[in-house]
Amino acid sequence: MEKVRKILVHLSKDNSAPRCARFVQSITGHFTENLDEVKVNCSLENNRFVLCPQDRGGGVPLKRASFCPFKYLSASDAATLPQDVLSRGVDVGVAVLLQSVNQRLLLTRRASSLRIFPNVWVPPGGHVELDERLLDAGLRELREETGLKLDPAEISSQLLGLWESVFPPMLSRGLPRRHHIVVYMLLQSQLTHMQLQACLRPEPAEVSGCVWLDAEVVKAIVRAVDGEEGTVNVPADIPQNISVSEVSPEGEISESSLPVTVFCNRAPAQGEDVERVSTGTKYALELWLKTLESRSESG
């Protein structure tokens, strides 16, 4: 038996045994023919991340972008992919939406030197390692990228949803080179965002900036739907600039600000990417807003 070297997505359907997903297949499309979102069951077992159809009344949402390359990739284009790309399988990552007790959410800007999604705002996260639980992976990545060391006993955690992430994110920007399922987890701290901010020690090789967002700004961000046309209007009743912690190459933190419009940028279909919130992150932010609404209604 081949030794497991990394966690990969495995798919099951119609009670069949889970099989390793192929790099070029749409994971979302495996469960639905025409939709970009579906509910599935997921589990991490024996170093395999297994996805199968939703049981009655259960499941978590799995979504892909409307422009997901694997919706449109032709067989001829797939055949031109290098063998080292085709043999990758579909990787598993975890991303942590850290919520402070005063309902601020932490995002980090990926360093400009990174090959994948440089200068894009995302939650802290990364790959799940062998024999690691999802929560442990999220806490480890949070610690490695931001310096925040959270005690599992002092937080509550919730699996929000799954995102099918592809890089480049559109075929108009090149054939796929990376394919992930990102597990978005919500971690709720008992500390305020200022208390957490005081403990930030970002890793400059990974992170070039940090920001704490409130719900009103998040609502403006998720309205800037990637793939749609038209001007994004930022509501006049929210701050037009946001306080940001800039991280120098030496790891020093300085306070600055960015226009809200930067966070509302859409993913470009052509040319160089822009500083923006990633499409998958916007999806996770939508899920976060729903949790706030449901708590407000129940409270």
C-alpha positions in Angstrom: 0.0 0.0 0.0 1.3 3.5 -0.9 2.3 5.5 2.1 0.0 8.5 2.7 2.0 11.8 2.3 -0.8 14.4 2.6 -4.5 14.8 3.2 -6.5 14.5 0.0 -10.2 14.7 -0.8 -12.0 11.4 -1.3 -15.5 11.2 -2.8 -18.3 8.8 -2.1 -21.7 8.6 -3.9 -24.5 6.1 -3.7 -22.9 4.4 -0.7 -19.8 3.5 -2.7 -16.3 3.2 -1.2 -14.6 6.6 -1.1 -12.2 7.2 -4.0 -9.5 9.8 -4.3 -10.7 12.8 -6.2 -8.9 13.6 -9.5 -7.3 17.0 -9.8 -9.4 17.9 -12.9 -12.8 17.0 -11.6 -15.3 19.4 -10.1 -15.9 18.4 -6.4 -19.1 20.4 -6.2 -20.2 19.0 -9.6 -19.7 15.5 -8.3 -22.8 16.1 -6.1 -24.9 18.4 -8.3 -25.3 18.8 -12.1 -26.3 22.4 -12.4 -25.9 24.2 -9.1 -22.8 25.9 -7.5 -23.8 25.0 -4.0 -24.8 21.7 -2.4 -25.0 20.2 1.1 -22.7 17.3 1.9 -21.4 15.3 4.8 -17.7 15.5 5.5 -15.4 13.6 7.8 -11.6 13.3 8.4 -10.7 9.7 8.8 -7.6 7.7 8.3 -5.9 10.8 6.8 -8.6 11.1 4.1 -11.1 13.9 3.9 -14.2 12.1 2.8 -17.2 13.9 1.2 -20.5 12.1 0.6 -24.1 13.1 -0.1 -26.0 14.9 2.7 -28.0 12.8 5.1 -31.5 13.9 5.8 -31.5 17.2 7.8 -27.7 17.2 8.1 -24.7 18.3 6.1 -22.6 21.4 5.6 -22.7 23.7 2.5 -20.1 23.1 -0.2 -19.8 25.9 -2.8 -17.7 26.8 -5.9 -17.5 30.1 -7.7 -19.8 30.7 -10.6 -16.7 30.9 -12.8 -14.9 27.9 -11.2 -12.5 26.6 -13.9 -13.5 23.0 -13.4 -17.0 23.8 -14.5 -15.7 24.8 -17.9 -12.4 22.9 -18.4 -12.4 21.0 -21.6 -11.0 17.5 -22.0 -8.4 18.8 -24.5 -7.3 21.5 -22.1 -7.2 19.1 -19.2 -4.9 16.8 -21.3 -2.4 19.6 -21.7 -1.8 19.9 -17.9 1.6 18.8 -16.8 1.7 15.3 -15.1 3.0 16.8 -11.9 -0.2 18.9 -11.7 -2.6 16.1 -12.8 -1.1 13.8 -10.1 -1.7 16.3 -7.2 -5.2 15.2 -6.3 -7.4 17.7 -4.4 -5.8 19.1 -1.3 -7.5 20.0 2.0 -7.0 23.3 3.8 -8.5 24.8 6.9 -9.2 28.6 7.4 -10.1 30.1 10.7 -12.6 32.9 11.1 -11.6 34.2 14.5 -14.4 36.2 16.1 -13.7 38.4 19.2 -16.2 38.7 22.0 -17.2 42.1 20.6 -18.0 40.5 17.2 -15.0 41.6 15.2 -13.5 39.2 12.7 -9.8 38.8 11.8 -8.5 38.8 8.2 -4.9 38.7 7.1 -3.3 39.9 3.8 -1.2 37.3 2.1 2.4 38.4 1.6 3.3 39.7 -1.9 6.0 37.1 -2.2 3.6 34.1 -2.1 2.9 32.3 -5.4 -0.7 31.7 -4.7 -3.1 34.6 -4.2 -0.5 37.2 -3.2 -1.8 40.4 -1.6 -5.3 38.9 -1.2 -7.2 39.2 2.2 -8.1 35.8 3.7 -8.6 34.3 7.2 -5.5 32.6 8.7 -5.2 29.1 7.4 -3.3 26.4 5.5 -2.9 22.7 4.9 -4.1 20.0 7.2 -1.2 17.8 8.3 -1.2 14.0 8.7 -2.9 12.7 11.8 -4.2 16.2 12.7 -7.8 17.2 13.6 -9.4 20.1 11.7 -9.5 22.2 14.9 -5.9 21.5 15.7 -4.9 22.4 12.2 -6.7 25.7 12.4 -5.2 26.6 15.7 -1.7 25.6 14.5 -2.1 27.7 11.4 -3.5 30.7 13.4 -0.5 30.4 15.7 2.1 30.1 12.9 0.7 33.0 10.8 -0.4 35.5 13.5 1.3 34.4 16.7 -2.1 34.0 18.5 -2.0 31.0 20.8 -5.6 30.1 21.7 -6.5 27.5 24.3 -9.1 25.1 22.9 -10.8 25.1 26.2 -11.4 28.9 26.0 -13.0 29.0 22.6 -16.0 27.6 20.9 -15.7 26.2 17.4 -18.1 25.6 14.5 -17.7 24.3 11.0 -19.2 26.9 8.7 -18.8 25.5 5.3 -16.6 24.2 2.5 -15.2 26.1 -0.5 -13.8 24.6 -3.7 -10.8 26.8 -4.3 -8.8 26.8 -7.6 -5.8 28.8 -8.6 -5.8 30.6 -11.0 -9.5 31.3 -10.1 -10.7 31.7 -13.7 -9.8 30.0 -17.0 -9.3 33.5 -18.5 -6.2 33.8 -16.2 -4.7 30.4 -17.1 -5.2 26.7 -16.6 -5.5 25.4 -13.0 -2.4 24.7 -11.0 -3.9 24.2 -7.5 -7.1 22.6 -6.4 -8.3 22.6 -2.8 -11.3 22.1 -0.6 -11.1 24.8 2.1 -12.8 24.1 5.4 -14.0 27.3 7.0 -14.2 27.1 10.8 -15.5 29.8 13.1 -13.6 30.2 16.4 -15.2 32.4 19.0 -12.9 34.0 21.6 -13.7 35.4 25.0 -11.4 38.3 24.4 -12.0 41.6 22.6 -10.3 42.3 19.3 -8.0 44.8 21.0 -6.9 42.2 23.6 -6.2 39.8 20.7 -4.6 42.6 18.7 -2.1 43.1 21.5 -0.9 39.5 21.1 -0.5 39.6 17.3 3.0 38.6 16.1 2.5 38.0 12.4 4.9 35.9 10.3 6.1 38.3 7.6 6.8 35.5 5.1 3.1 34.7 5.2 1.3 37.9 6.3 1.7 41.5 5.2 -1.3 43.0 7.0 -4.1 42.3 9.6 -7.5 43.8 10.0 -10.5 43.4 12.3 -13.8 43.8 10.5 -17.2 44.5 12.0 -20.5 43.2 10.6 -21.5 46.4 8.7 -18.2 46.4 6.8 -18.5 42.7 6.1 -22.0 43.3 4.6 -20.5 45.8 2.2 -17.7 43.3 1.2 -20.1 40.4 0.5 -22.2 42.6 -1.7 -19.3 43.0 -4.1 -20.0 39.6 -5.7 -17.1 38.3 -7.9 -18.0 37.6 -11.4 -20.7 40.3 -11.6 -20.5 43.6 -13.4 -21.3 47.1 -12.3 -20.1 49.6 -9.7 -19.8 48.6 -6.1 -21.3 51.3 -3.9 -20.1 51.5 -0.3 -22.8 52.7 2.1 -22.3 56.2 3.3 -23.2 55.3 6.9 -20.1 53.1 7.4 -16.5 54.3 7.8 -14.9 54.9 4.4 -11.5 53.9 5.7 -10.5 51.0 7.9 -7.7 50.7 10.4 -5.1 48.1 9.2 -2.0 46.7 10.9 0.8 46.7 8.3 3.5 44.1 8.7 7.0 44.9 7.6 9.4 42.3 6.1 11.1 42.3 9.6 7.8 41.5 11.3 7.2 45.0 12.8 3.7 46.2 13.0 2.6 49.8 12.2 -0.9 51.2 12.0 -2.3 52.5 8.7 -5.6 52.6 7.0 -7.2 51.4 3.7 -10.3 52.5 1.9 -13.2 50.2 2.3 -13.3 50.1 -1.5 -10.1 48.0 -1.5 -11.9 45.2 0.4 -14.8 45.5 -2.0 -12.7 45.0 -5.1 -13.9 42.2 -7.4 -11.7 39.4 -8.8 -10.5 40.6 -12.2 -11.0 38.3 -15.2 -7.9 39.5 -17.0 -4.5 40.9 -16.2 -2.8 41.2 -12.8 -4.8 40.5 -9.7 -5.7 43.3 -7.3 -5.7 43.6 -3.5 -9.1 42.3 -2.5 -10.9 39.8 -0.3 -10.8 36.4 -1.9 -14.0 34.9 -3.4 -14.0 32.0 -1.0 -13.5 34.4 2.0 -16.6 36.4 0.8 -18.6 33.1 0.9 -17.3 32.4 4.5 -18.2 36.0 5.5 -21.7 35.4 4.3 -22.0 32.3 6.4 -20.6 34.2 9.4 -23.3 36.9 9.0 -25.9 34.2 9.0 -24.7 32.9 12.3 -24.9 36.4 13.8 -28.5 36.7 12.4 -29.6 33.4 13.8 -28.2 34.2 17.3 -29.9 37.6 17.2 -33.2 36.0 16.3 -32.9 33.3 19.0 -31.7 35.8 21.6 
